[in-house]
Amino acid sequence: MTMPAAIEAVRAAFVGLSAEEFDLPARHAFSDSQSLVMAVHHRPTRSTAVKVISIEIERDPVITGTVVYSHPDGQFVTDAVSLTTLRTGAVVGVATDLLADDDASHLALLGAGAQAADQIRAVHAVRPLKKLVVFNRNAKKAEALLESMKDELPDTVMDVANDPDDAVESADIVCCATASTVPLFRCDSLKERVHVNAIGSYRPVMRELPEELLATAGVVVVDQVEAALSEAGEIIRAVQSGVLRLESLVELGAALGNPPLREGRTVFKSVGVAVQDWAVARLLA
């Protein structure tokens, strides 16, 4: 499957979510979110997707699991690892297309793990990249990632950054894909006009974004408010401290129907919701 096809499928799914076409219960998290069960039902097609995954940060691969897509004519079963990286990349593509400046072409990627390649592919699909800078605590992983992307991005200048603040300082788009529990960069390291995606944190103790960014951003978009308030550490902390008003959070589906202004810095925070799995699984099936 191509990334542009996945992006369009996920975009349509979030529009459908905003139109209340889905039954989307909160996901079940066990053993401190090391085991997750996510389910969703699409009423118009009478189809259901269920994903069961195991997450171990120190393991390679970090994620293992299975996705089952059921529809009136049968079932489709696929590996959760590649589907998860693809659908997570795809939602970043949707958000970047919505919120990044039309001429944005310089991406800073923080993190070179399993999600990284599809983050790059997704941004490149909607904003062709002239420059790509990667920071990872293990620089060799960043170098290996860039080497693996050379054939896909032959016209893109690539570099490894020494620290995250250097990586983001001249970027038009920033993608955070780490398991960090502290902010990755200083807010004043960013340009005045920049779009930031964060997909790494999925537990309240995790966070990648500085509170000042969430307090001053022109718009903060989340995949789903309920999910963000229970799982996104940086959103939870900013709302509890009062620097981010709950009512200012915009869900992605609503933003697609009524695009927000691209003022100053824009943020998209995703913890991942099951409609993304449904959209990609349906396309595969």
Backbone as a ProteinNet text record, in pm:
[ID]
protein_1_A
[PRIMARY]
MTMPAAIEAVRAAFVGLSAEEFDLPARHAFSDSQSLVMAVHHRPTRSTAVKVISIEIERDPVITGTVVYSHPDGQFVTDAVSLTTLRTGAVVGVATDLLADDDASHLALLGAGAQAADQIRAVHAVRPLKKLVVFNRNAKKAEALLESMKDELPDTVMDVANDPDDAVESADIVCCATASTVPLFRCDSLKERVHVNAIGSYRPVMRELPEELLATAGVVVVDQVEAALSEAGEIIRAVQSGVLRLESLVELGAALGNPPLREGRTVFKSVGVAVQDWAVARLLA
[TERTIARY]
83.8	0	87.5	48.3	124.2	81.6	171.5	138.2	27.8	29.4	-82.5	-218.8	-227.3	-354.9	-395.9	-299.5	-328.9	-372.9	-309.1	-346	-490.1	-527.6	-664.9	-765.2	-732.5	-822.8	-841	-732.1	-739.1	-810.3	-786.8	-858.3	-1009.4	-1053	-1196.1	-1252.3	-1172.8	-1219.2	-1241.7	-1154	-1171.9	-1290.6	-1316.1	-1438	-1560.2	-1555.1	-1664.5	-1679.8	-1568	-1574.2	-1643.8	-1612.8	-1676.3	-1826	-1862.8	-2003.2	-2076.2	-2009.8	-2067.5	-2107.3	-2024	-2049	-1993.1	-1911.1	-1840.9	-1887.3	-1885.4	-1890.1	-1744.6	-1695.1	-1553.2	-1536.3	-1534.8	-1511.9	-1367.9	-1345.3	-1208.4	-1127.9	-999.6	-921.1	-887.1	-868.1	-832	-680.4	-628.4	-483.9	-456.4	-365.4	-329.9	-180.2	-141.5	-1.3	72.5	17.4	78.2	95.9	-9.5	-17	83.9	129.7	216.4	135.7	7	-84.5	-207.2	-240.7	-352.4	-450.2	-580	-684.7	-768.7	-777.4	-849.9	-953.8	-1076.6	-1184.8	-1267.6	-1325.8	-1413.1	-1511.7	-1632.5	-1734.7	-1784.2	-1789.2	-1837.9	-1979.8	-2076.5	-2215.7	-2257	-2218	-2264.2	-2221.3	-2103.3	-2056.3	-2068.2	-2114.5	-2125.6	-1993.2	-1885.6	-1751.9	-1687	-1599.2	-1535.6	-1386.3	-1305.8	-1162	-1125	-1046.5	-997.3	-846.8	-772.4	-626.5	-582.8	-499	-439.9	-288.6	-224.4	-79.8	-9.4	116.9	208	316.8	349	450.5	558.9	681.2	796.5	906.2	933.3	1025	1163.9	1208.8	1344.9	1353.1	1239.7	1236.8	1248.1	1297.6	1299.8	1232.7	1112.5	1039.7	970.2	951.7	885.9	740.5	673.8	531.7	515.7	433.7	389.7	239.2	172.6	28	-41.5	-173.6	-257.7	-377.1	-419.1	-540.5	-637.4	-761.9	-867.5	-971.8	-997	-1100.5	-1214.3	-1332.4	-1449.3	-1553.6	-1612.9	-1717	-1819.3	-1932.1	-2037.2	-1995.1	-1892.6	-1850.6	-1736	-1686.2	-1578.3	-1483.2	-1360.1	-1259.7	-1126.9	-1049.6	-913.8	-824.1	-714	-623	-485.4	-422.9	-291.1	-205.4	-77	18.7	-1.8	3.8	-21.7	96.7	217.7	335.6	337.7	335.3	342.3	216.6	100.5	-22.2	-17.6	35.7	41.3	134.9	251.7	342.7	282.9	213.8	153	39.5	-49	-163.8	-122.2	-14.9	35	101.4	176	229.5	118.2	15.6	-93.4	-165.2	-190.1	-261	-173.2	-41.5	50.4	46.7	35	19.9	-105.5	-216	-342.1	-326.4	-269.9	-255.6	-156.9	-48	52.3	-5.3	-82.4	-145.8	-243.4	-307.1	-404.5	-338.2	-226.8	-175.5	-42.8	37.6	168.3	153.4	243.5	242.2	257	195.4	195.9	336	427.6	563.4	661.4	611.1	698.9	774.1	905.2	985.9	1101.6	1113.3	1224.8	1167.4	1195.8	1145.9	1256.7	1227.3	1312.3	1239.6	1302.7	1245	1323.2	1254.4	1317	1276.2	1373	1346.2	1368.9	1440	1471.4	1431	1322.1	1274.6	1181.7	1095.6	1010.9	914.3	870.7	773.1	837.6	968.2	1034.4	1018	1040.6	1038.7	902.9	795.1	662.2	624	685.7	666.6	724.7	843	907.3	825.2	784.4	707.3	577.4	512.5	384.8	401.5	499.8	522.9	563.2	650.1	696.4	580.6	482.3	368.2	284.4	278.9	195	275.1	403.3	492.1	629.1	651.2	776.9	898.6	986.3	1095.4	1220.5	1270.6	1400.8	1511.2	1474.8	1574	1512.7	1590.8	1549.5	1663.5	1633.7	1731.6	1675	1755.2	1711	1799	1734.3	1807.9	1762.7	1857.6	1829.9	1941.3	1907.9	2011.7	2126.7	2093.1	2194.3	2210.9	2315.2	2333.6	2345.4	2395.5	2409.6	2273.4	2170.7	2036.1	1983.8	2013.6	1973.1	2042.5	2171.4	2245.9	2190.2	2157.7	2102.4	1966.8	1885.4	1755	1771.4	1858.7	1879.3	1933.1	2022	2074.7	1962.6	1869	1758.6	1659.6	1657.7	1561.3	1618	1746.2	1810	1743.6	1708.1	1647.5	1508.6	1436	1301.8	1304.4	1412.5	1422.8	1552.7	1568	1697.2	1731.5	1630	1654.4	1650.7	1648.8	1639.7	1776.4	1814.6	1938.3	1912.1	1999	1978.5	2096.4	2064.6	2170.6	2126.7	2225.2	2201.8	2236.3	2146	2168.1	2235.4	2310.5	2379.5	2288.8	2187.3	2091	1956.4	1848.9	1716.1	1691	1747.4	1726.3	1790.6	1910.1	1972.2	1887.9	1827.3	1748.3	1628	1559.5	1431.9	1445.5	1562.4	1571.6	1534.6	1553.9	1517.2	1414.4	1350.3	1255	1119.7	1055.4	917.5	818.2	859.6	776.2	863.6	809.5	879.3	793.1	853.4	784.3	856	781.6	836.1	783.8	875.4	836.9	928.6	916	1003.8	920.2	987.9	923.6	963.4	988.7	1040.6	937.3	987.8	903.4	928	1014.1	1041.1	1039.2	1007.6	1005.9	1137.2	1127.5	1244.8	1325.7	1262.5	1330.2	1270.9	1339.9	1288.5	1197.1	1092.4	997.5	1065.7	1158.4	1223.1	1323.8	1344.1	1428.1	1352.4	1220.8	1137.7	1127.7	1104.1	1070.6	933.8	904.9	776.4	661.9	691.1	591.1	644.8	581	624.1	506	500.3	398.8	467.9	415.3	475.7	378.1	422.4	347.4	413	332.7	386.3	304.6	370.5	298.2	357.8	461.7	532.9	464.7	414.9	361.1	221.5	199.4	68.7	30.7	105.7	75.8	87.6	15.2	20.2	159.1	248.6	383.3	475.9	433.3	518.3	482.9	581.1	554.7	676.3	648.3	752.6	756.6	645.3	633.3	646.4	712.5	720.9	585.5	558.1	430.6	411.4	519.1	510.4	457.9	493.9	444.1	293.3	242.6	98.4	24.3	89.7	26.2	17.5	112	121.3	87.9	64.4	36.4	-91.3	-92	-212	-329.3	-302.3	-406.1	-341.1	-410.4	-367.2	-476.5	-441.3	-534.8	-498.5	-598.8	-577.7	-662.7	-625.2	-706.3	-844.3	-848.7	-976.1	-953.2	-1036.7	-1016.3	-1017.2	-1115	-1125.1	-997.7	-946.3	-824	-704.9	-694.1	-581.9	-581.7	-698.3	-707	-679.6	-685.9	-657.6	-518.6	-454.5	-330	-214.7	-240.5	-133.8	-75.7	42.9	101.3	113.9	158.1	177.9	45.3	-60.4	-191.8	-249.5	-241.8	-293.4	-226.8	-95	-19.3	-54.8	-63.7	-91.4	-232.8	-329.8	-467.4	-475.5	-412.4	-417.6	-349.4	-242.9	-171.9	-239.4	-335	-410.9	-351.8	-240.1	-180.4	-250	-327.1	-400.8	-546.5	-633.9	-777	-835.6	-911.2	-971.2	-1056.2	-1130.9	-1221.3	-1146.8	-1016.7	-940.4	-889.7	-896.1	-853.2	-949.5	-892.8	-974	-950.9	-1058.9	-1044.1	-1016.8	-937	-893.9	-1011.1	-1109.6	-1224.5	-1297.2	-1317.2	-1383	-1297.3	-1165.7	-1074.6	-1074.9	-1092	-1097.6	-1222.7	-1331.2	-1454.7	-1456.5	-1376.6	-1370.3	-1225.8	-1142.5	-997.6	-962.8	-879.4	-836.6	-734.9	-717	-616.7	-476.7	-387.4	-248.1	-173.9	-191	-129.1	-12	105.4	221.9	255.4	267.7	300.3	172.4	167.5	52.6	99.9	10.3	46.5	-58.1	-10.9	-99.2	-45.9	-128.9	-91.6	-181.6	-119.8	-195.7	-151.5	-249.9	-220.3	-264.2	-330.5	-376.7	-514.9	-607.3	-741.4	-776	-870.7	-896.4	-952.3	-1008.1	-1056.6	-942.1	-820.2	-704.2	-675.7	-679.9	-659.6	-768	-892.7	-1004.1	-982.7	-941	-927.6	-822.8	-708.1	-601.2	-632.9	-689.5	-726.7	-832.9	-928.3	-1031.7	-971.7	-878.8	-813.5	-732.7	-662.3	-589	-681.5	-792.2	-885.7	-948.3
-119.3	0	124.6	223.8	348.4	438	523.3	616.5	713.4	768.8	856.8	789.3	661.3	589.1	574.5	545.4	533.1	667.2	774.1	907.2	940.2	913.7	943	858.2	731.2	643.1	692.1	732.6	781	916	1000.4	1129.6	1106.8	1018.2	989	930.2	847.2	787	891.9	991	1095	1185.3	1206.7	1279.6	1199.3	1066.3	980.3	977	981.4	984.8	1111.3	1223.5	1349.5	1346.8	1268.9	1256.9	1149	1093.5	993.6	864.9	822.9	697	576.1	600.8	492.4	475.5	351.5	321.8	300.9	387.8	386.8	387.2	269	264.7	299.4	341.6	368.3	239.2	250.9	129.1	75.9	-54.1	-119.5	-125.7	-82.4	-85.8	-171	-265.2	-354.8	-344.9	-380.3	-387.5	-258.6	-145.5	-14.8	14.7	-15.5	10.6	-70	-181.5	-268.8	-363	-379.7	-456.6	-370.6	-356.1	-270.5	-347.1	-321.1	-376.8	-260.8	-246	-135.3	-191.1	-140.9	-189.8	-73.3	-91.4	10.4	-56.5	-2.8	-54.1	59.4	33.6	131.9	91.6	170.7	133.2	127.6	223.4	218.1	91.3	37.4	-82.8	-208.4	-192.9	-305.6	-379.7	-305.3	-364.2	-324.4	-412	-394.2	-423.4	-346	-373.6	-387.7	-489.4	-512.3	-534.9	-459.6	-474.8	-509.4	-609.5	-648.6	-638.5	-556.7	-538.2	-546	-582.5	-581.3	-479.3	-394.3	-290.3	-308.8	-328.7	-340	-250.1	-138.5	-37.3	-94.5	-186.5	-239.5	-356.2	-397.2	-512.4	-466.5	-553.1	-527	-644.8	-625.8	-499	-458.4	-327.8	-274.3	-321.5	-323.9	-359.1	-495.2	-580.9	-703.7	-713.5	-782.3	-796.9	-829.7	-829.2	-870.2	-777.2	-753.1	-677.8	-769.3	-772.2	-847.6	-748.9	-752.3	-669	-760.7	-739.6	-823	-740.1	-799.6	-732.9	-837.6	-797.5	-895.2	-1011.7	-995.4	-1103.1	-1187.8	-1156.3	-1238.4	-1161.2	-1211.4	-1151	-1137.1	-1038.9	-1017.9	-1001	-1074.9	-1070.2	-1026.3	-933.8	-887	-856.3	-843.2	-810.7	-666.3	-645.7	-512.3	-418.1	-471	-385.2	-290.8	-347.1	-263	-178.1	-233.1	-153.8	-35.1	-55	53.8	165.6	130.5	235.1	308.9	233.8	295.2	388.7	343.2	428.1	546.4	529.7	642.5	745.7	697.7	789.5	860.3	785.2	842	954.8	939.4	1045.8	1170	1150.7	1264.6	1333.1	1253.9	1312.3	1396.9	1345.9	1421.2	1552.6	1546.9	1666.8	1766.5	1715.1	1803.5	1874.5	1803.1	1863.7	1973.3	1953.6	2050.2	2172.5	2152.3	2256.5	2318.4	2249.6	2303.6	2402	2499.2	2592.7	2516.2	2570.4	2501.5	2481.7	2573.5	2563.8	2499.7	2440.7	2374.6	2260.7	2253	2152.3	2099.3	2145.2	2105.4	2035.5	1905.9	1825.6	1793.6	1812.4	1763.4	1648.5	1532.9	1414.2	1380.6	1372.9	1336.2	1193.5	1102.4	961.1	884	772.1	691.6	546.6	526.7	391.9	338.7	245.7	173.7	264.3	373.8	463.2	561	576.3	689.5	693.2	582.2	583.1	625.4	576.3	612.7	755.3	810.5	952.7	1036.5	998.1	1068.7	1054.4	931.1	906.7	987.2	995.1	1065.1	1214.5	1274.7	1417.9	1445.4	1362.5	1380.9	1368.4	1286.7	1266.8	1393.2	1476	1596.1	1725.8	1721.2	1836.9	1785.1	1776.1	1720	1782.9	1697.6	1743.1	1779.6	1900.4	1940.7	1910.9	1909.1	1884	1797.8	1703.6	1614.6	1605.8	1640.6	1631.3	1537.7	1442.1	1344.3	1352.9	1351.1	1336.2	1209.2	1133.2	1016.7	1005.9	960.2	948.5	859	756.2	671.6	721.5	796.7	859.4	757.1	639.9	536.8	494	493	460.2	568.5	693	803.1	791.2	759.6	743.4	627	517.9	401.9	434.1	510.7	551.1	633	732.9	816.6	735	642.1	556.3	475.4	427.4	346.1	427.7	562	647.7	710.7	689.7	760	731	607	573.7	634.6	648.8	706.3	858.9	920	1066.1	1110	1082	1109.6	1257.8	1345.5	1488.6	1564.3	1489.7	1551.5	1554.9	1672.2	1685.3	1627.6	1538.3	1470.8	1494.3	1500.2	1521.4	1466	1434.6	1391.2	1507.5	1539.2	1650.2	1600.7	1690.8	1656.5	1662.2	1747.6	1752.8	1800.4	1777.2	1807.7	1954.9	2043	2185.9	2230.3	2178.6	2207.4	2152	2034.6	1970.8	2055.5	2114.9	2181.2	2328	2389.3	2535.7	2599.4	2530.2	2590.6	2508.4	2413.6	2324.5	2392	2355.9	2398.6	2302.9	2176.5	2070.3	1990.3	1957.7	1874.1	1752.5	1634.6	1512.1	1451.5	1422.9	1361.4	1219	1123.2	982.2	908.6	941.4	885.8	835.1	770.4	725.6	815.7	941.5	1033.2	1062.8	1089	1132.2	1278.7	1344.7	1487.4	1554.9	1685	1754.7	1738.7	1724.5	1694.4	1817.9	1934.6	2056.2	2176.8	2288.8	2413.5	2481.7	2541.9	2608.5	2718.9	2791.4	2901.8	2854.6	2723.7	2671.3	2663.7	2670.7	2660.1	2792.7	2785.8	2905.5	2957.6	3079.9	3139.1	3075	3027.3	2954	2812.9	2716.3	2577.5	2488.5	2371.2	2272.7	2157.5	2116.4	2010.9	1894.7	1774.5	1651.3	1575.3	1517	1434.3	1306.4	1192	1064.6	965.1	1005.3	909.2	874.7	974.4	947.7	887.4	783.2	718.1	679.1	732.1	712.9	847.9	867.7	996.8	1038	942.7	978.5	1019.1	1001.3	1032.1	1169	1239	1365.1	1402.6	1461	1501.9	1652.8	1720.7	1862.8	1950.9	2067.5	2161.8	2227.3	2251.9	2312	2448.5	2523.1	2656.4	2651	2546.5	2532.9	2514.1	2428.4	2404.6	2529.3	2609	2730.4	2840.4	2843.2	2956.2	2920.7	2794.9	2754.3	2819.1	2846.6	2903	2807.5	2676.7	2574.5	2444.8	2371.1	2237.9	2139.8	2050.6	1950.5	1814.5	1737.5	1601.8	1505.8	1377.1	1280.9	1267.6	1258.9	1252.6	1310.1	1402.1	1468.7	1368.7	1277.7	1180.1	1097.6	1051.3	970.6	1052.9	1176.2	1261.2	1289.5	1311	1344.7	1225.2	1104.9	987.9	931.3	967.1	900.8	994	1112.9	1201.2	1283.1	1245.5	1308.8	1459.2	1509.7	1654.1	1729.9	1671.1	1735.5	1734.3	1620.6	1608.3	1710.9	1718.7	1809.5	1955.4	1990.3	2129.5	2171.3	2081.2	2112.6	2125	2031.3	2035	2158.8	2204.6	2322.4	2452.8	2444.1	2561.7	2639.9	2593.8	2668.3	2636.2	2527.8	2489.2	2469.5	2546.9	2535.4	2412.9	2333.7	2213	2244.9	2353.3	2388.7	2436	2462.1	2505.6	2388	2266.3	2148.8	2123.9	2095.7	2071.7	1928.3	1853.6	1717.7	1720.2	1625.2	1624	1617.4	1533.9	1523	1654.8	1726.7	1857.2	1957.9	1952.2	2045.2	2022.6	1897.9	1869.6	1930.2	1936.3	1995.4	2146.2	2200.6	2345.7	2382.8	2390.7	2406.9	2528.5	2509.8	2622.1	2709.2	2830.9	2919.9	2866.6	2879.9	2842.5	2963.1	2987	3104.3	3061.2	3117	3089.2	2941.4	2888.6	2747.5	2665.3	2553.2	2463.7	2328.4	2258.5	2132.2	2026.2	1904.9	1788.8	1683.1	1642.2	1538.3	1415.7	1301.8	1178.7	1070.3	1001.8	879.7	756.3	780.8	671	623.6	621	569	463	378.5	257.7	285.2	404.8	432.8	432.1	464.5	458	313.6	222.3	81.1	30.8	69.8	28.9	77.2	201.8	258.8	184.9	156.5	89.9	-58.3	-121.7	-262.7	-281.3	-189.4	-198.7	-183.7	-91.4	-70.6	-194.7	-253.3	-375.7	-490.2	-500.9	-609.7	-596.5
0	0	0	-77.5	-80.2	35.8	80.1	187.6	145.9	22.8	-13.3	-3.6	-38.6	-27.7	118.3	204.7	347.4	405.8	363.7	412.1	375.6	251.9	209.3	284.9	311.5	385.3	528.7	591.9	729.8	735.9	636.9	632	626.7	539.7	526	655.5	723.2	848.1	955.5	965.9	1067.1	1034.3	907.1	868.9	912.6	890.9	934.2	1085.6	1158	1304	1351.4	1289	1324.5	1292.3	1189.3	1150	1229.4	1330	1420.7	1349.2	1254.2	1184.3	1259.2	1361.8	1429.6	1573.9	1620.8	1762.9	1805.1	1892.8	1927.4	2079.6	2141.7	2286.3	2319.6	2442.6	2488.2	2482.6	2448.5	2439.1	2577.6	2584.6	2709.6	2719.1	2831.9	2855.8	2978.9	2964.6	3073.8	3101.8	3226	3263.6	3227.6	3278.6	3255.3	3106.6	3030.7	2886	2804.3	2858.7	2780	2691.4	2723.9	2640.2	2612.7	2485.6	2446	2357.5	2378.1	2292.8	2242.1	2109.3	2048	1952.5	1962.4	1876.6	1824.8	1707.4	1648.7	1554.1	1546.7	1454.2	1366.4	1235.9	1139.3	1099.1	1143.7	1122.8	975.7	890.2	749.9	675.5	705	634.4	719.8	844.1	938.3	950.6	954.3	964.1	1096.4	1144	1274.2	1263.6	1332.7	1342.4	1489	1518.7	1654.9	1647.2	1727.5	1732.1	1873.8	1884.2	2011.8	1995.5	2079.4	2066	2200.8	2193.5	2306.8	2277.8	2376.9	2360.5	2466.4	2421	2509.8	2453.8	2520.3	2468.7	2441.6	2524.5	2509.3	2411.7	2355.2	2265.6	2120.4	2036.1	1892.6	1821	1763.7	1751.6	1881.4	1896.2	2014.5	2020.9	1905	1897.4	1830	1889	1823.1	1839.8	1748.4	1762.8	1632.1	1638.1	1525.8	1512.8	1388.4	1359.9	1286.4	1331.3	1264	1213.5	1083.9	1021.9	979.5	1036.9	1006.9	932.7	830	752.4	710.9	655	627.2	538.2	457.5	366.9	421.6	541.8	595.4	684.4	696.9	783	710.7	755.2	705.4	827.6	832.5	946.3	897.9	971.4	930.6	1053.2	1030.4	1135.7	1181.5	1311.8	1366.5	1354.4	1338.3	1341.5	1221.6	1101.5	982.1	968	1006.2	997.1	1092.8	1212.7	1310.5	1266.1	1214.2	1167.6	1048.3	960.3	842.3	880.1	967.7	1002.8	1088.1	1169.1	1247.6	1157.2	1059	959.2	885.1	847.2	767.4	839.8	970.7	1041.7	1053.4	1064	1062.6	925.5	818.6	685.7	675.1	729.3	728.4	804	924.4	1006.6	946.1	889.5	829.6	707.8	628.2	510.7	552.9	666.9	717.2	779.2	851.2	939.6	899.1	818.1	779.2	663.4	657.2	544.8	413.5	308.5	179.2	123.9	155.8	102.6	201.4	308.7	406.2	338.9	362.2	293.1	376.5	501.8	588.7	710.8	724.2	834.6	933.8	1061.8	1169.8	1236.4	1239.5	1301	1427.3	1538.8	1665.6	1698.2	1690.6	1710.7	1582.1	1591.4	1472.7	1493.8	1567.5	1596.1	1489.5	1528.5	1432.9	1358	1421.7	1357.8	1259.9	1266.4	1201	1049.6	982.2	836.1	781.8	841.6	792.8	831.3	934.7	962.8	848.6	804.6	693.1	566.1	534.9	412.1	411	525.3	532.4	509.6	576	557.1	412.8	358.4	219.9	120.7	152.1	61.3	47.4	153.1	148.9	137	178.7	167.4	121.9	-10.3	-60.9	6.6	55.5	140.7	61.9	90.2	38.1	139.2	269.3	372.8	483.4	532.7	641.4	742.4	867.7	976.1	1081.9	1127	1227.3	1350	1466.8	1592.7	1660.7	1710.5	1792.5	1896.1	2016.7	2120.4	2074.4	1999.2	1935.5	1792.4	1767.7	1636.1	1524.6	1554.9	1450.8	1397.3	1483.3	1436.3	1342.8	1373.7	1285.7	1150.6	1152.6	1028	945.9	1013.4	942.6	882	953.4	900.3	773.2	776.3	658.7	541.5	569	462.6	398.8	480.1	428.3	345.9	364.3	294.4	168.8	140	28.2	-105.3	-130.6	-259.5	-273.6	-162	-167	-175.9	-125.2	-122.7	-189.1	-318.8	-383.7	-393.1	-387.6	-403.1	-270	-160.5	-27.8	39.6	88.6	166.8	305.2	350.5	478.8	572.3	702.6	800.4	935	1019.1	1156.7	1249.2	1341.1	1434.1	1561.5	1624.7	1748.7	1870.5	1865.5	1975.6	1921.1	1993.4	1940.5	1915.1	1996.5	1973.5	1842.7	1812.4	1683.6	1569	1590	1484.7	1445.7	1544.1	1515.5	1479.5	1500.1	1496.7	1363.8	1252.3	1124	1048.4	1117.2	1051.9	1031.2	919.5	894	959.1	971	1028.3	1124.5	1240.5	1338.6	1368	1367.3	1406.8	1526.7	1632.3	1752.6	1761.2	1765.4	1769.4	1865.7	1994.2	2096.9	2214.9	2307.7	2431.8	2548.2	2521	2621.8	2731.3	2850.6	2962	2997.3	2921.9	2940.5	2803.5	2797.6	2669.3	2594.3	2462.8	2380.9	2345.1	2342.5	2296.7	2368.2	2358.7	2414.9	2314	2362.5	2272.8	2193.2	2255.5	2185	2080.2	2068.7	1961.1	1828.6	1835.1	1715.3	1641.2	1510.2	1433.7	1478.4	1444.3	1480.9	1403.1	1281.6	1203.8	1181	1245.7	1235.3	1273.4	1212.5	1252.8	1323.6	1439.1	1520.7	1536.1	1500.4	1523.9	1638.7	1726.1	1834.7	1843.3	1824	1824.6	1923.4	1997.4	2080.3	2211.5	2283.3	2417.1	2407.5	2484.8	2489.1	2631.8	2730.1	2871.8	2942.8	3052.8	3121.9	3167.3	3193.3	3240.6	3127.3	3003.5	2888.7	2832.6	2780.7	2711.1	2626.6	2512.7	2419.3	2398.5	2423.3	2390.1	2513	2498.8	2610.9	2636.8	2762.9	2801.1	2735.9	2720.6	2661.4	2517.9	2444.4	2307.8	2307	2395.2	2401.4	2449.1	2533.3	2585.9	2481.9	2388	2295.4	2150.8	2120.5	1982.5	1931.1	1800.1	1739.3	1745.4	1733.3	1744.1	1788.8	1875.1	1917.6	1875.4	1784.8	1732	1789.1	1828.4	1879.3	1796.7	1798.1	1724.1	1787.6	1920.4	1993	2131.7	2175.6	2303.7	2418.4	2419.5	2528.3	2540.6	2427.4	2428.9	2475.4	2428.1	2466.2	2616.1	2674.4	2816.4	2907.1	2852.1	2934.6	2909.9	2795.5	2758.8	2722.7	2674.1	2625.5	2740.2	2786.5	2903.4	2893.4	2776.7	2764.2	2765.2	2707.3	2708.4	2849.5	2915.2	3052.4	3143.9	3137	3223.7	3195.2	3067	3031	3071.1	3056.9	3097.6	3249.3	3320.8	3467.5	3524.3	3460.2	3510.3	3469.1	3377.1	3336.5	3220.4	3163.5	3052.2	2919.6	2916.7	2796.4	2835.2	2772.1	2803.5	2733	2806.2	2750.8	2628.3	2636.3	2526.5	2401.2	2413.4	2296.5	2212.4	2267.6	2191.1	2075.7	1958.5	1838.1	1790.9	1771.1	1720.6	1570.9	1524.9	1385.2	1288.7	1316.8	1226.8	1210.7	1321.6	1315.8	1240.8	1261.2	1192.7	1042.4	999.1	855.3	793	869.6	818.5	826.1	917.3	937.1	965.7	862.3	882.2	966.9	1069.7	1153.6	1080.3	1130	1073.6	1105.3	1008.8	1032.3	1087.1	1215.8	1278.3	1364.6	1337.6	1420.7	1424	1543.9	1562.4	1575.7	1507.2	1514.8	1566.8	1637.9	1701.5	1670.2	1640.5	1633.8	1728.8	1823.3	1918.3	1897.6	1872.1	1849.8	1946.7	2004.9	2080.1	2000.6	1886.2	1802.6	1844.6	1751	1778.6	1674.4	1708.6	1630.1	1490.7	1467.2	1331.5	1231.1	1276.9	1187.8	1147.2	1243.5	1213.8	1119	1146.8	1060.2	917.4	901	767.7	685.3	744.4	670.6	650.3	752.5	738.9	630.5	625.8	522.6	383	369.7	240.5	199.7	295.8	267.3	229.2	302.1	274.4	136.2
[MASK]
+++++++++++++++++++++++++++++++++++++++++++++++++++++++++++++++++++++++++++++++++++++++++++++++++++++++++++++++++++++++++++++++++++++++++++++++++++++++++++++++++++++++++++++++++++++++++++++++++++++++++++++++++++++++++++++++++++++++++++++++++++++++++++++++++++++++++++++++++++++++++++++

